[in-house]
Amino acid sequence: MSNSSSITQFLLLPFTDTRELQLLHFGLFLGIYLAALLGNGLIITTIASDQHLHTPMYFFLLNLALLDLGTISTIVLKSMANSLWDTRVISYTGCATQLFLFVFLASAEFYLLAIMSYDRYVAICKPLHYGTLLGSRACVHMAAAAWATGFLYSLLHTANTFSLPLCKGNALGQFFCEIPQILKLSCSHSYLRELELHVFSAYFLGGCFVFIVVSYVQILRAVLRIPSEQGRHKAFSTCLPYLAVVSLFVSTAIFANLKPPSISSPSLDLVVSVLYSVVPPAVNPLIYSMRNQELKESIRKVMTVLFSKTVMK
């Protein structure tokens, strides 16, 4: 029986074996990646350069844009390269690195979304304590905690996953390296240790999800008590983008991991994995800027400055 020490590479699941469709997949992913690069890059540049946006809400949004850029780069670039060069191969080290980075960035983003829900809760339900509870030092500590927790969470899972003996070949049923797909290659009883870790993780991530839900329930109750329609509209306009991002991120991830085996198929798995790993980083900038007039005005100013500098050159 083979084990992980004899595996030097993995075979990723291709979107198609037809050369023309491979090039179409490359072009589609290239367009999505450039849209994510432009959208998140504009948000990062705008928040960093505009003094009016140096607030806790936009500081966390800047961190979210950085995580989104990292997530989509980790997944899409390798997939694009494989389609362009007509290959399925990823090295053992490359697979471990991709898995580590994806779990690190995705889990850090989930923790950050919980922090952002707390930011909105304090801003709407306890506005008089906003400056005290969310000072600059507290914001930096919370953001750093999200990044550090994601790093440790990913390190634990990656080390545990790749320490398992692999006895069932090297072909993955996914277009990127993912823990469930690698567990399918492990020996029959050796993956129980990782499953125990997944149960613990489910409790931890479930706690974050409950925290987000409770925060937004409290926010909704507070908003409905606001007497003026203009005040309610302003409160909703700052909360709805966060709620949309959380819903997109959580619903696609839950469906990808908990969908019944009876409806599972390679093509459906590919579509679902794209929905939870590629689509959110690309559409998050659009969601945030759509209802945020202050951010839209700042982005427009940055684009005007960049365009004028380009024309002058």
C-alpha positions as CSV (number, residue, x, y, z in Angstrom):
1,M,0.0,0.0,0.0
2,S,1.2,3.5,-0.8
3,N,1.4,6.2,1.8
4,S,2.0,9.9,1.9
5,S,5.8,9.5,1.8
6,S,5.5,8.1,-1.7
7,I,3.2,10.8,-3.1
8,T,5.1,13.7,-4.7
9,Q,2.1,15.3,-6.4
10,F,-1.7,15.4,-6.6
11,L,-4.1,15.4,-9.5
12,L,-6.7,18.2,-9.4
13,L,-10.2,17.8,-10.9
14,P,-10.3,19.5,-14.2
15,F,-13.3,21.6,-15.3
16,T,-13.2,20.0,-18.7
17,D,-10.9,17.9,-21.0
18,T,-11.7,19.9,-24.1
19,R,-9.0,22.4,-25.0
20,E,-11.4,25.1,-26.2
21,L,-13.4,24.9,-23.0
22,Q,-10.2,24.9,-20.9
23,L,-9.2,28.2,-22.6
24,L,-12.8,29.5,-21.9
25,H,-12.4,28.6,-18.3
26,F,-9.1,30.4,-18.2
27,G,-10.7,33.5,-19.7
28,L,-13.7,33.4,-17.3
29,F,-11.5,33.0,-14.2
30,L,-9.2,35.7,-15.5
31,G,-12.1,38.1,-15.7
32,I,-13.4,37.2,-12.2
33,Y,-9.9,37.6,-10.8
34,L,-9.3,41.0,-12.4
35,A,-12.7,42.2,-11.2
36,A,-11.8,41.0,-7.6
37,L,-8.4,42.6,-7.9
38,L,-9.9,45.9,-9.1
39,G,-12.7,46.0,-6.6
40,N,-10.7,45.0,-3.5
41,G,-7.7,47.1,-4.6
42,L,-9.9,50.2,-4.9
43,I,-11.4,49.6,-1.5
44,I,-7.9,49.2,0.1
45,T,-6.5,52.2,-1.7
46,T,-9.5,54.4,-0.9
47,I,-9.7,53.5,2.8
48,A,-5.9,53.9,3.2
49,S,-5.7,57.3,1.4
50,D,-8.9,59.0,2.7
51,Q,-8.6,60.3,6.2
52,H,-12.4,60.5,6.6
53,L,-12.6,56.7,6.3
54,H,-10.1,56.0,9.1
55,T,-12.8,54.6,11.3
56,P,-13.3,51.2,12.9
57,M,-15.9,50.1,10.3
58,Y,-13.7,50.9,7.3
59,F,-10.6,49.6,9.1
60,F,-12.2,46.2,9.3
61,L,-13.5,46.5,5.7
62,L,-9.9,47.1,4.6
63,N,-8.8,43.9,6.4
64,L,-11.7,42.0,4.7
65,A,-10.6,43.2,1.3
66,L,-7.0,42.0,2.0
67,L,-8.3,38.6,3.0
68,D,-10.6,38.4,-0.1
69,L,-7.6,39.2,-2.3
70,G,-5.5,36.5,-0.7
71,T,-8.3,33.9,-0.9
72,I,-9.1,34.3,-4.5
73,S,-5.4,34.5,-5.5
74,T,-4.7,31.2,-3.6
75,I,-7.4,29.4,-5.5
76,V,-7.8,31.0,-8.9
77,L,-4.2,31.5,-10.1
78,K,-3.3,27.8,-9.9
79,S,-6.5,26.8,-11.6
80,M,-5.9,29.3,-14.4
81,A,-2.4,28.0,-14.9
82,N,-3.6,24.4,-15.1
83,S,-6.2,25.3,-17.7
84,L,-3.7,27.3,-19.7
85,W,-1.0,24.6,-19.7
86,D,-3.5,21.7,-20.0
87,T,-2.4,20.0,-16.8
88,R,-4.0,18.7,-13.6
89,V,-0.8,18.4,-11.5
90,I,0.0,20.2,-8.2
91,S,3.0,19.3,-6.2
92,Y,2.7,17.8,-2.7
93,T,4.3,21.0,-1.2
94,G,2.1,23.2,-3.4
95,C,-1.0,21.4,-2.3
96,A,-0.1,21.7,1.4
97,T,0.7,25.4,0.9
98,Q,-2.6,26.1,-1.0
99,L,-4.6,24.2,1.6
100,F,-2.9,26.1,4.5
101,L,-3.4,29.5,2.8
102,F,-7.0,28.9,1.9
103,V,-8.1,27.7,5.4
104,F,-6.0,30.5,7.0
105,L,-7.6,33.2,4.9
106,A,-11.2,31.8,4.9
107,S,-11.3,31.2,8.7
108,A,-9.7,34.6,9.4
109,E,-12.4,36.1,7.3
110,F,-15.1,34.3,9.2
111,Y,-13.7,35.6,12.5
112,L,-13.4,39.1,11.1
113,L,-17.1,39.0,10.0
114,A,-18.0,38.2,13.6
115,I,-15.9,41.2,14.7
116,M,-17.6,43.4,12.1
117,S,-21.0,42.3,13.4
118,Y,-19.9,43.4,16.9
119,D,-18.8,46.8,15.4
120,R,-22.2,47.4,13.9
121,Y,-23.9,46.2,17.2
122,V,-21.9,48.8,19.3
123,A,-22.5,51.5,16.7
124,I,-26.2,51.1,16.6
125,C,-27.1,49.7,20.0
126,K,-24.5,51.4,22.2
127,P,-23.5,54.5,20.2
128,L,-22.4,56.5,23.3
129,H,-19.8,53.8,24.1
130,Y,-18.5,53.4,20.6
131,G,-15.4,55.4,21.0
132,T,-14.5,53.6,24.2
133,L,-15.2,50.0,23.1
134,L,-13.8,50.4,19.6
135,G,-10.8,52.7,20.0
136,S,-7.9,52.4,17.6
137,R,-5.9,50.1,19.8
138,A,-8.9,47.8,20.4
139,C,-9.6,47.6,16.7
140,V,-5.9,46.6,15.9
141,H,-6.0,44.0,18.6
142,M,-9.3,42.5,17.3
143,A,-8.1,42.4,13.7
144,A,-4.8,40.9,14.8
145,A,-6.7,38.3,16.8
146,A,-8.7,37.3,13.7
147,W,-5.5,36.9,11.6
148,A,-3.7,35.0,14.3
149,T,-6.6,32.7,15.1
150,G,-7.0,31.9,11.4
151,F,-3.3,31.2,11.2
152,L,-3.3,28.8,14.2
153,Y,-6.5,27.1,13.1
154,S,-5.1,26.5,9.6
155,L,-1.7,25.4,10.9
156,L,-3.4,22.8,13.1
157,H,-5.6,21.4,10.4
158,T,-2.9,21.4,7.7
159,A,-0.4,19.6,9.9
160,N,-3.0,17.1,11.0
161,T,-4.3,16.4,7.5
162,F,-0.9,15.9,5.9
163,S,0.4,13.7,8.7
164,L,-2.2,11.1,7.8
165,P,-1.1,8.1,5.7
166,L,-2.6,8.2,2.2
167,C,-3.6,4.8,0.7
168,K,-6.0,5.6,-2.1
169,G,-4.0,7.2,-4.8
170,N,-3.5,10.9,-5.5
171,A,-6.5,12.1,-7.5
172,L,-8.5,14.8,-5.8
173,G,-12.2,15.4,-6.6
174,Q,-11.8,19.1,-6.5
175,F,-10.1,21.9,-8.6
176,F,-8.1,22.9,-5.5
177,C,-6.6,21.2,-2.5
178,E,-9.3,20.9,0.2
179,I,-9.3,19.0,3.5
180,P,-12.4,16.7,2.8
181,Q,-10.9,15.6,-0.6
182,I,-7.5,14.7,1.0
183,L,-9.3,12.8,3.8
184,K,-10.9,10.6,1.1
185,L,-7.4,9.4,0.1
186,S,-6.4,8.5,3.7
187,C,-6.5,5.0,5.2
188,S,-9.8,3.8,6.5
189,H,-9.3,4.5,10.2
190,S,-6.5,7.1,10.2
191,Y,-8.8,10.1,9.4
192,L,-10.8,9.7,12.7
193,R,-8.3,12.1,14.4
194,E,-9.0,14.8,11.8
195,L,-12.7,14.2,12.1
196,E,-12.5,14.8,15.8
197,L,-10.7,18.1,15.1
198,H,-13.5,19.0,12.7
199,V,-16.1,18.4,15.4
200,F,-14.2,20.8,17.7
201,S,-13.9,23.3,14.9
202,A,-17.6,23.1,14.2
203,Y,-18.4,24.0,17.8
204,F,-16.0,27.0,17.6
205,L,-17.2,28.2,14.2
206,G,-20.8,27.6,15.3
207,G,-20.1,29.9,18.3
208,C,-19.0,32.6,15.9
209,F,-22.1,32.1,13.8
210,V,-24.4,32.3,16.7
211,F,-22.6,35.5,17.9
212,I,-23.2,37.0,14.4
213,V,-26.9,36.0,14.4
214,V,-27.5,37.3,17.9
215,S,-25.7,40.6,17.1
216,Y,-27.9,41.2,14.1
217,V,-31.1,40.3,15.9
218,Q,-30.2,43.0,18.5
219,I,-29.4,45.4,15.7
220,L,-32.7,44.8,14.0
221,R,-34.6,45.3,17.2
222,A,-32.7,48.6,17.9
223,V,-33.2,49.9,14.3
224,L,-37.0,49.2,14.4
225,R,-37.1,51.4,17.6
226,I,-35.6,54.4,15.8
227,P,-38.4,56.9,15.5
228,S,-37.3,58.7,12.2
229,E,-37.5,57.0,8.9
230,Q,-34.3,58.6,7.8
231,G,-32.4,57.2,10.8
232,R,-33.8,53.7,10.1
233,H,-32.7,54.0,6.5
234,K,-29.2,55.1,7.5
235,A,-28.8,52.2,10.0
236,F,-30.1,49.7,7.5
237,S,-27.7,51.0,4.8
238,T,-24.7,50.3,6.9
239,C,-25.8,46.9,8.1
240,L,-27.3,45.3,5.0
241,P,-24.0,44.9,3.1
242,Y,-22.5,43.1,6.1
243,L,-25.5,40.9,6.3
244,A,-25.4,40.1,2.6
245,V,-21.7,39.2,2.8
246,V,-22.2,37.0,5.8
247,S,-25.2,35.2,4.2
248,L,-23.3,34.6,0.9
249,F,-20.2,33.3,2.7
250,V,-22.0,31.1,5.3
251,S,-24.8,29.7,3.0
252,T,-22.4,28.6,0.2
253,A,-19.9,27.1,2.6
254,I,-22.6,25.2,4.6
255,F,-24.2,23.8,1.4
256,A,-20.8,22.8,0.0
257,N,-19.9,20.8,3.2
258,L,-23.4,19.5,4.3
259,K,-25.2,18.8,1.0
260,P,-26.7,15.3,0.9
261,P,-24.7,12.6,-0.9
262,S,-27.7,11.8,-3.0
263,I,-27.4,15.1,-5.0
264,S,-23.6,15.1,-5.1
265,S,-21.8,14.9,-8.4
266,P,-18.5,16.1,-9.7
267,S,-20.1,18.9,-11.8
268,L,-22.3,20.1,-8.9
269,D,-19.3,20.0,-6.5
270,L,-17.3,22.2,-8.9
271,V,-20.1,24.7,-9.2
272,V,-20.7,24.8,-5.4
273,S,-16.9,25.1,-4.7
274,V,-16.7,28.1,-7.1
275,L,-19.7,29.7,-5.4
276,Y,-18.0,29.6,-1.9
277,S,-14.4,30.1,-2.8
278,V,-14.3,32.3,-5.9
279,V,-17.5,34.3,-6.1
280,P,-17.6,36.0,-2.6
281,P,-14.2,37.7,-2.9
282,A,-15.2,39.1,-6.3
283,V,-18.7,40.4,-5.4
284,N,-18.0,41.6,-1.8
285,P,-16.6,45.0,-3.0
286,L,-19.7,45.5,-5.1
287,I,-22.0,44.6,-2.2
288,Y,-20.2,47.0,0.2
289,S,-20.0,50.0,-2.2
290,M,-23.6,49.6,-3.6
291,R,-25.4,51.1,-0.6
292,N,-22.6,53.0,1.0
293,Q,-22.7,56.5,-0.3
294,E,-19.6,57.7,1.6
295,L,-17.5,54.9,0.2
296,K,-18.8,55.4,-3.3
297,E,-17.9,59.1,-3.2
298,S,-14.4,58.3,-1.9
299,I,-13.8,55.6,-4.6
300,R,-15.0,58.1,-7.2
301,K,-12.4,60.7,-6.0
302,V,-9.6,58.1,-6.0
303,M,-10.5,57.0,-9.5
304,T,-10.6,60.6,-10.7
305,V,-7.2,61.3,-9.3
306,L,-5.7,58.1,-10.8
307,F,-7.3,58.9,-14.2
308,S,-6.0,62.4,-14.2
309,K,-2.5,61.2,-13.3
310,T,-2.7,58.7,-16.2
311,V,-3.8,61.3,-18.6
312,M,-1.1,63.8,-17.6
313,K,1.6,61.1,-18.2
